Amino acid sequence: MPESIRAAVAHLGVDARWPDADFAVRRHAGGDPRWNFHSRHWRYADLPPSALIGEIQYSNAATSLAALEALAEVRPQAIGRPGATEVARALREVRLAGRFQIVAGAPEWILDVATNVAAAEGAAAHLRATPCAGGTNAGGGCTAETAP
């Protein structure tokens, strides 16, 4: 996490949730795609992988759960803690248009909204690992990033 973000959060005096300090993903061993989540108050075990493609989706799902936990703390009447079955179902059913979205047809299209260098590198890795008959055409753009 860039120091500039930590400084801005400290300046605002908000309750931030930091990966590995306030919440974490623990992957199962031996290639098992299941994972565990733990945070300040919530624990979920044996969660399925996200339906979204990419290793980063474990961290993204954990960040979403940590954000939901934070919201539930300030709005407990409106947002309750989801059960493990609800979380597992949401992970299996999540869809995000344009996030390594495969559109069947001839030719097959793969759409990805990678908006920064890390996301573009992840999309490129997935494309390299995806079997392809014939050639691959790609187009894209990224937002500019500044050093921390």
C-alpha positions as CSV (number, residue, x, y, z in Angstrom):
1,M,0.0,0.0,0.0
2,P,1.5,3.3,-1.0
3,E,2.5,5.5,2.0
4,S,0.5,8.4,0.5
5,I,-2.7,6.4,1.0
6,R,-1.8,5.5,4.5
7,A,-1.0,9.1,5.2
8,A,-4.4,10.3,3.7
9,V,-6.3,7.7,5.8
10,A,-4.5,8.8,9.0
11,H,-5.2,12.5,8.2
12,L,-8.9,11.7,7.7
13,G,-9.0,9.7,10.9
14,V,-11.1,7.0,9.4
15,D,-11.3,3.3,10.4
16,A,-9.3,1.7,7.6
17,R,-9.0,-2.1,7.1
18,W,-5.5,-3.1,6.0
19,P,-4.7,-6.4,4.3
20,D,-2.8,-8.8,6.5
21,A,-3.2,-6.6,9.5
22,D,-7.1,-6.4,9.8
23,F,-8.1,-9.2,7.4
24,A,-6.4,-12.0,5.6
25,V,-6.8,-14.8,3.1
26,R,-5.4,-18.2,3.9
27,R,-5.3,-20.5,1.0
28,H,-5.6,-24.3,1.4
29,A,-2.5,-26.4,0.7
30,G,-1.8,-28.7,-2.2
31,G,-3.5,-26.8,-5.0
32,D,-6.9,-26.9,-3.2
33,P,-8.7,-23.7,-4.5
34,R,-10.7,-23.3,-1.2
35,W,-9.7,-20.6,1.2
36,N,-10.3,-19.1,4.6
37,F,-11.0,-15.5,5.6
38,H,-10.5,-13.9,8.9
39,S,-10.9,-10.3,10.0
40,R,-11.4,-8.4,13.2
41,H,-14.7,-10.1,14.0
42,W,-15.6,-12.4,11.1
43,R,-14.3,-15.9,10.2
44,Y,-15.2,-18.0,7.2
45,A,-13.6,-21.4,6.4
46,D,-13.5,-23.5,3.2
47,L,-14.8,-20.8,0.9
48,P,-14.9,-21.6,-2.8
49,P,-12.8,-19.5,-5.2
50,S,-14.5,-16.6,-6.9
51,A,-16.1,-17.2,-10.3
52,L,-14.0,-14.3,-11.5
53,I,-10.7,-15.4,-13.1
54,G,-7.4,-14.7,-11.5
55,E,-5.4,-15.2,-8.3
56,I,-6.0,-11.6,-7.4
57,Q,-9.7,-12.5,-6.9
58,Y,-8.9,-14.1,-3.5
59,S,-7.6,-10.7,-2.3
60,N,-10.5,-8.9,-4.0
61,A,-13.1,-11.1,-2.3
62,A,-11.4,-10.7,1.1
63,T,-11.3,-6.9,0.7
64,S,-15.0,-7.0,-0.1
65,L,-15.8,-9.0,3.0
66,A,-13.7,-6.6,5.1
67,A,-15.6,-3.6,3.6
68,L,-18.9,-5.3,4.3
69,E,-17.8,-6.0,7.9
70,A,-16.9,-2.3,8.3
71,L,-20.3,-1.2,7.0
72,A,-22.1,-3.7,9.3
73,E,-20.3,-2.1,12.3
74,V,-21.6,1.4,11.5
75,R,-25.0,0.2,10.2
76,P,-25.8,-3.0,12.0
77,Q,-29.6,-2.6,11.5
78,A,-29.2,-2.4,7.7
79,I,-26.3,-4.8,7.1
80,G,-26.0,-8.1,8.9
81,R,-23.2,-10.6,8.8
82,P,-23.9,-13.0,5.9
83,G,-23.8,-16.7,6.6
84,A,-21.1,-18.9,5.1
85,T,-23.6,-20.3,2.6
86,E,-24.5,-16.8,1.4
87,V,-20.8,-15.9,1.0
88,A,-20.0,-19.1,-0.8
89,R,-23.0,-18.7,-3.2
90,A,-22.0,-15.0,-3.9
91,L,-18.4,-16.1,-4.7
92,R,-19.7,-18.8,-7.1
93,E,-22.2,-16.6,-8.8
94,V,-20.4,-13.2,-9.0
95,R,-20.2,-11.7,-12.5
96,L,-18.5,-8.5,-13.6
97,A,-18.9,-7.5,-17.2
98,G,-15.6,-6.9,-18.8
99,R,-13.5,-8.7,-16.1
100,F,-11.9,-11.4,-18.3
101,Q,-15.3,-11.8,-19.8
102,I,-15.4,-14.5,-22.5
103,V,-17.9,-13.8,-25.4
104,A,-18.4,-17.0,-27.4
105,G,-18.5,-16.9,-31.1
106,A,-16.2,-16.8,-34.1
107,P,-14.0,-15.2,-33.3
108,E,-14.1,-15.6,-29.5
109,W,-13.7,-12.3,-27.7
110,I,-12.1,-11.9,-24.3
111,L,-12.8,-8.6,-22.7
112,D,-10.9,-7.2,-19.7
113,V,-11.1,-3.8,-18.0
114,A,-7.6,-3.9,-16.6
115,T,-7.1,-0.3,-15.6
116,N,-3.6,-0.3,-14.1
117,V,-0.3,-2.0,-14.7
118,A,-0.8,-4.9,-12.2
119,A,-4.3,-5.7,-13.7
120,A,-2.9,-5.5,-17.2
121,E,-0.1,-7.9,-16.3
122,G,-2.6,-10.3,-14.8
123,A,-4.8,-10.1,-17.9
124,A,-1.8,-10.8,-20.1
125,A,-0.9,-13.8,-18.0
126,H,-4.4,-15.2,-18.3
127,L,-4.3,-14.7,-22.1
128,R,-1.0,-16.5,-22.3
129,A,-2.5,-19.4,-20.3
130,T,-5.7,-19.5,-22.5
131,P,-5.5,-22.0,-25.4
132,C,-6.0,-20.2,-28.7
133,A,-6.4,-21.6,-32.3
134,G,-4.9,-19.1,-34.6
135,G,-3.8,-15.6,-33.7
136,T,-4.5,-13.2,-30.9
137,N,-5.3,-9.6,-31.4
138,A,-5.2,-7.2,-28.4
139,G,-6.0,-3.6,-27.8
140,G,-6.0,-1.8,-24.5
141,G,-5.1,1.2,-22.4
142,C,-4.2,1.8,-18.8
143,T,-4.4,4.7,-16.4
144,A,-1.2,6.4,-15.5
145,E,0.3,5.4,-12.2
146,T,2.6,7.4,-10.0
147,A,5.3,6.1,-7.7
148,P,4.4,6.0,-4.0
